[in-house]
Amino acid sequence: MTSKRIFVTGASGCIGHYIVESLIQNTTHELFLLVRQADKLKIDVYARPGVTVLQADVRDVEQYRDLLQTIDCAVVAHTDWGGEHVDEINVVSTSTLINLLDPDRCEQVIYFSTASILSRENQVLQEAEEIGSPYIRSKYRCHEKLSKLAIAPKLTTLYPTLVLGGGERYPYSHLSSGIADVMQWIKLIRFLSADGSFHFIHGYDIAQVVGYLIEHPATERRDLVLGNEALTVNQTIEAASNYFNQRMYFRIPLSLRLADFLIFLFRIQMGEWEYFSLHYRYFTYQNVVCPASFGMTTYCSTLYDVFKLSGLPNGRLQKKRSS
């Protein structure tokens, strides 16, 4: 395996931790990790030689202009989830960083977008720009901007679906951090049914895919949606009920009209994008990929895996004791 010089952003995040740990353990590549706060790194980044931590804000990435000209592969995984600098970080800084790479030297840019900006036909959703949250709009704008860069033919854009992951040595993803709380409601949720479907993927599996892509750079631009086989909402409820040994005696359909009525009745505040997502319902995509797509073993492929890896005990739910 030929050693490469790899520049990684977002190393302190959930996905970033899995990617960096995999690259440290499974390769001899020289790694340059750009992080705003080095103390947020939970893994031992110095477990082997050849790893350099660059503590700086991605908005100041131009100070590494000379270094970026020597990079063979860039993994751009940083993101701002909607703060006051969301466009500056997700659009301007991202495109600046990628533009500083040498198109003749750099083999590949692996950029993390989000599947939320795509339609079920894997086309960019116009609604993502028109009514998207600040985070969604920034990802849409970056998608449009990167296609015009000189290095665009070497761009691999990854569109993660629902991301799971986290633990003692990894930050939790937004989804994983709330699973335990949601499952406490399974005694009620088991009696509901609803239309809707989705994909999910674990951070460990994302890292496996990234590792494969680094070793197999494409000869032309590619767009890959990351996820396991699609699941329906009802399949999820049934799997959770079985996992916790909760019998399902009947199911009450939760229609969109009922949902709209409950939103009105309880005066639930929803933005345009959240309301659009509620009615869109089927967040599924074509040709999704996971480690199995590249001949590897997928670490987390079933809902049973999801519950188990989330630390939820298999069996009947225990009542919380009052203090």
C-alpha positions as CSV (number, residue, x, y, z in Angstrom):
1,M,0.0,0.0,0.0
2,T,1.5,3.3,-1.1
3,S,1.6,5.9,1.7
4,K,-0.4,9.0,1.0
5,R,-0.6,12.5,2.6
6,I,-4.2,12.9,3.8
7,F,-5.7,16.1,5.1
8,V,-8.8,15.6,7.3
9,T,-11.2,18.2,8.7
10,G,-14.0,17.5,11.3
11,A,-11.8,14.9,13.1
12,S,-13.3,15.9,16.5
13,G,-16.9,15.0,15.4
14,C,-18.7,11.7,15.5
15,I,-18.0,10.6,12.0
16,G,-14.5,12.2,12.1
17,H,-13.5,10.1,15.1
18,Y,-14.4,6.8,13.4
19,I,-12.6,7.9,10.2
20,V,-9.4,9.0,11.9
21,E,-9.2,6.0,14.2
22,S,-9.6,3.7,11.1
23,L,-6.9,5.5,9.2
24,I,-4.5,5.4,12.2
25,Q,-5.1,1.7,12.8
26,N,-5.4,0.3,9.3
27,T,-3.0,2.5,7.2
28,T,0.4,4.0,7.2
29,H,-0.8,7.2,5.5
30,E,0.6,10.5,6.8
31,L,-2.4,12.3,8.4
32,F,-2.9,16.0,9.0
33,L,-5.9,16.6,11.2
34,L,-7.4,20.1,11.2
35,V,-9.4,20.6,14.5
36,R,-10.6,23.8,16.2
37,Q,-10.3,22.3,19.7
38,A,-7.7,19.5,20.0
39,D,-8.9,18.6,23.5
40,K,-12.1,17.3,22.0
41,L,-10.2,14.4,20.4
42,K,-11.1,11.3,22.5
43,I,-8.9,8.8,20.6
44,D,-5.2,8.5,20.8
45,V,-4.2,10.3,17.6
46,Y,-0.5,9.7,18.3
47,A,-0.8,5.9,18.5
48,R,1.6,5.7,15.6
49,P,4.0,8.1,13.9
50,G,2.9,10.2,10.9
51,V,-0.1,12.1,12.5
52,T,0.0,15.8,12.8
53,V,-2.8,17.8,14.7
54,L,-3.3,21.3,13.3
55,Q,-5.3,23.3,15.8
56,A,-7.1,26.1,13.9
57,D,-10.5,27.2,12.8
58,V,-11.4,26.0,9.3
59,R,-12.1,29.7,8.4
60,D,-8.3,30.3,8.7
61,V,-7.4,27.4,6.4
62,E,-5.5,29.6,4.0
63,Q,-2.6,29.6,6.4
64,Y,-2.0,26.0,5.3
65,R,-1.9,26.8,1.6
66,D,1.6,25.4,1.1
67,L,0.7,22.1,2.9
68,L,-2.5,21.7,0.9
69,Q,-0.5,21.8,-2.3
70,T,1.2,18.6,-1.2
71,I,-1.9,16.6,-0.2
72,D,-2.9,13.4,-2.1
73,C,-6.4,13.1,-0.6
74,A,-8.6,15.4,1.4
75,V,-11.4,14.2,3.6
76,V,-13.7,17.2,4.3
77,A,-16.0,16.2,7.2
78,H,-16.4,19.4,9.2
79,T,-19.7,21.0,9.5
80,D,-21.6,23.8,11.3
81,W,-25.1,22.6,12.3
82,G,-26.7,26.1,12.0
83,G,-24.9,28.6,14.0
84,E,-24.3,32.2,13.1
85,H,-21.3,31.3,10.9
86,V,-23.0,28.4,9.1
87,D,-22.5,29.8,5.6
88,E,-19.0,31.0,6.3
89,I,-18.0,27.5,7.5
90,N,-20.1,25.2,5.4
91,V,-19.8,27.0,2.1
92,V,-17.0,29.6,2.0
93,S,-14.4,27.8,4.1
94,T,-15.1,24.4,2.5
95,S,-14.8,25.7,-1.1
96,T,-11.7,27.7,-0.1
97,L,-10.0,24.6,1.3
98,I,-10.8,22.5,-1.7
99,N,-9.7,25.2,-4.1
100,L,-6.3,25.3,-2.4
101,L,-5.6,21.7,-3.3
102,D,-3.4,21.1,-6.3
103,P,-5.6,19.5,-9.0
104,D,-2.6,17.8,-10.6
105,R,-1.3,16.4,-7.3
106,C,-4.5,15.6,-5.3
107,E,-6.0,12.2,-6.3
108,Q,-9.4,12.7,-4.6
109,V,-11.5,15.0,-2.4
110,I,-14.0,13.2,-0.2
111,Y,-16.6,15.7,0.8
112,F,-19.4,15.1,3.3
113,S,-22.8,16.6,2.3
114,T,-26.2,15.3,3.6
115,A,-28.8,13.1,2.0
116,S,-31.4,15.6,3.2
117,I,-30.8,17.8,0.2
118,L,-31.6,15.0,-2.2
119,S,-34.9,13.7,-3.6
120,R,-35.9,10.1,-3.8
121,E,-34.4,10.1,-7.3
122,N,-31.0,11.3,-5.9
123,Q,-31.6,14.7,-7.5
124,V,-31.0,18.0,-5.6
125,L,-34.2,19.1,-3.9
126,Q,-35.1,22.7,-4.8
127,E,-36.9,22.9,-1.5
128,A,-33.5,22.6,0.2
129,E,-32.6,26.0,-1.0
130,E,-36.1,27.6,-0.8
131,I,-37.2,26.5,2.7
132,G,-34.4,24.5,4.1
133,S,-33.0,25.2,7.6
134,P,-29.8,27.3,7.7
135,Y,-27.8,24.0,7.8
136,I,-29.7,22.5,4.9
137,R,-29.4,25.6,2.8
138,S,-25.7,25.8,3.4
139,K,-25.2,22.2,2.2
140,Y,-27.3,23.0,-0.9
141,R,-25.2,26.1,-1.7
142,C,-21.9,24.2,-1.2
143,H,-23.1,21.5,-3.5
144,E,-23.7,24.0,-6.2
145,K,-20.4,25.8,-5.6
146,L,-18.1,22.8,-5.6
147,S,-19.3,21.6,-9.0
148,K,-17.7,24.7,-10.5
149,L,-14.2,24.2,-9.0
150,A,-11.3,23.1,-11.1
151,I,-10.9,20.0,-9.0
152,A,-14.5,19.0,-9.4
153,P,-13.7,15.9,-11.6
154,K,-11.9,14.4,-8.6
155,L,-14.7,15.1,-6.1
156,T,-16.4,12.2,-4.3
157,T,-19.5,13.6,-2.5
158,L,-20.9,11.5,0.3
159,Y,-24.5,11.9,1.3
160,P,-25.0,10.2,4.7
161,T,-28.6,9.3,5.7
162,L,-29.4,9.0,9.4
163,V,-26.1,8.6,11.2
164,L,-25.6,6.5,14.3
165,G,-22.6,6.2,16.5
166,G,-20.9,7.3,19.7
167,G,-19.7,5.9,23.0
168,E,-16.9,6.2,25.5
169,R,-14.3,7.0,22.9
170,Y,-16.6,8.7,20.3
171,P,-18.9,11.7,20.4
172,Y,-22.5,10.7,20.0
173,S,-24.3,11.5,16.8
174,H,-27.5,13.6,17.1
175,L,-29.6,10.5,16.4
176,S,-27.8,8.1,18.8
177,S,-27.9,10.6,21.7
178,G,-31.7,10.5,21.7
179,I,-32.5,6.8,21.0
180,A,-32.7,5.8,24.7
181,D,-35.1,8.6,25.5
182,V,-37.3,7.7,22.5
183,M,-37.4,4.0,23.4
184,Q,-38.8,4.9,26.8
185,W,-42.0,5.7,24.9
186,I,-42.2,2.3,23.1
187,K,-45.1,1.2,25.4
188,L,-47.1,3.9,23.7
189,I,-45.5,4.0,20.3
190,R,-46.2,0.3,19.7
191,F,-49.9,1.0,19.3
192,L,-49.3,3.5,16.5
193,S,-48.7,3.0,12.8
194,A,-47.5,5.6,10.3
195,D,-46.4,5.9,6.7
196,G,-42.7,6.8,6.1
197,S,-39.4,5.2,5.4
198,F,-35.7,5.9,5.8
199,H,-32.1,4.6,5.7
200,F,-29.5,4.7,8.5
201,I,-25.7,4.1,8.7
202,H,-23.3,3.8,11.6
203,G,-20.2,5.9,11.9
204,Y,-18.0,2.8,11.9
205,D,-19.4,1.8,8.6
206,I,-18.9,5.3,7.1
207,A,-15.2,5.0,8.1
208,Q,-15.0,1.6,6.4
209,V,-16.4,3.2,3.2
210,V,-14.1,6.2,3.4
211,G,-11.1,3.9,3.8
212,Y,-12.0,1.9,0.7
213,L,-12.5,5.1,-1.3
214,I,-9.1,6.5,-0.3
215,E,-7.5,3.3,-1.7
216,H,-9.6,3.3,-4.8
217,P,-9.8,6.9,-6.1
218,A,-12.3,7.4,-8.9
219,T,-11.4,8.5,-12.4
220,E,-14.4,10.8,-12.5
221,R,-16.7,12.6,-10.2
222,R,-19.0,10.4,-8.1
223,D,-21.9,10.9,-5.7
224,L,-22.6,8.2,-3.1
225,V,-25.6,8.0,-0.7
226,L,-24.5,6.2,2.5
227,G,-27.1,3.9,4.1
228,N,-28.4,0.4,4.7
229,E,-31.5,-1.0,3.1
230,A,-34.6,1.2,3.6
231,L,-36.8,0.6,6.6
232,T,-40.4,1.7,7.1
233,V,-41.6,3.5,10.3
234,N,-43.8,0.5,11.0
235,Q,-41.0,-2.0,10.7
236,T,-39.0,0.1,13.2
237,I,-41.9,0.1,15.7
238,E,-42.3,-3.6,15.3
239,A,-38.6,-4.3,15.7
240,A,-38.4,-2.1,18.8
241,S,-41.5,-3.8,20.3
242,N,-39.9,-7.2,19.7
243,Y,-36.6,-6.1,21.2
244,F,-38.2,-5.0,24.4
245,N,-40.8,-7.8,24.5
246,Q,-43.7,-5.5,24.2
247,R,-46.8,-7.1,22.6
248,M,-48.7,-5.2,19.9
249,Y,-52.4,-5.8,20.4
250,F,-53.6,-3.2,17.9
251,R,-52.3,-0.3,15.8
252,I,-53.8,3.2,15.4
253,P,-53.0,4.8,12.0
254,L,-51.3,8.2,12.5
255,S,-52.4,10.1,9.4
256,L,-51.1,13.4,8.2
257,R,-54.4,15.1,9.0
258,L,-54.2,13.9,12.6
259,A,-50.6,15.1,12.8
260,D,-51.6,18.5,11.5
261,F,-54.5,18.6,14.0
262,L,-52.1,17.8,16.9
263,I,-49.7,20.4,15.7
264,F,-52.5,23.0,15.7
265,L,-54.1,21.8,19.0
266,F,-50.8,21.9,21.0
267,R,-49.5,24.9,19.1
268,I,-46.3,23.0,18.2
269,Q,-43.8,25.4,16.5
270,M,-42.4,24.0,13.3
271,G,-40.3,25.7,10.6
272,E,-41.1,25.4,6.9
273,W,-38.5,22.7,6.4
274,E,-39.7,20.6,9.4
275,Y,-43.3,20.8,8.1
276,F,-42.1,19.9,4.6
277,S,-40.2,16.9,6.0
278,L,-43.3,15.7,8.0
279,H,-45.3,15.6,4.7
280,Y,-42.4,14.3,2.6
281,R,-42.3,11.1,4.7
282,Y,-40.3,8.8,2.4
283,F,-36.7,9.7,2.9
284,T,-35.3,6.9,0.7
285,Y,-32.8,7.0,-2.1
286,Q,-31.5,5.0,-5.0
287,N,-28.3,2.9,-5.1
288,V,-27.4,3.5,-1.4
289,V,-24.0,2.1,-0.4
290,C,-22.6,0.6,2.8
291,P,-19.5,-1.5,3.4
292,A,-21.2,-4.6,1.9
293,S,-21.4,-2.7,-1.4
294,F,-17.6,-2.9,-1.6
295,G,-17.2,-6.5,-0.4
296,M,-16.7,-5.7,3.3
297,T,-18.7,-6.7,6.4
298,T,-21.2,-4.1,7.5
299,Y,-20.9,-3.4,11.3
300,C,-24.4,-2.2,11.9
301,S,-27.0,-3.3,9.4
302,T,-30.1,-4.2,11.3
303,L,-32.4,-2.5,13.9
304,Y,-31.3,-5.2,16.4
305,D,-27.7,-4.0,15.9
306,V,-28.9,-0.4,16.4
307,F,-30.6,-1.1,19.7
308,K,-27.7,-3.3,21.0
309,L,-25.0,-0.9,20.0
310,S,-26.9,1.9,21.7
311,G,-26.6,0.1,25.0
312,L,-30.2,-0.7,25.3
313,P,-30.8,-4.0,27.3
314,N,-32.7,-6.6,25.3
315,G,-35.9,-7.7,27.1
316,R,-38.8,-6.2,29.0
317,L,-38.5,-2.5,29.9
318,Q,-37.9,-1.8,33.6
319,K,-40.0,0.8,35.3
320,K,-37.9,3.8,36.6
321,R,-37.7,3.9,40.4
322,S,-38.8,7.1,42.0
323,S,-36.0,8.8,43.9
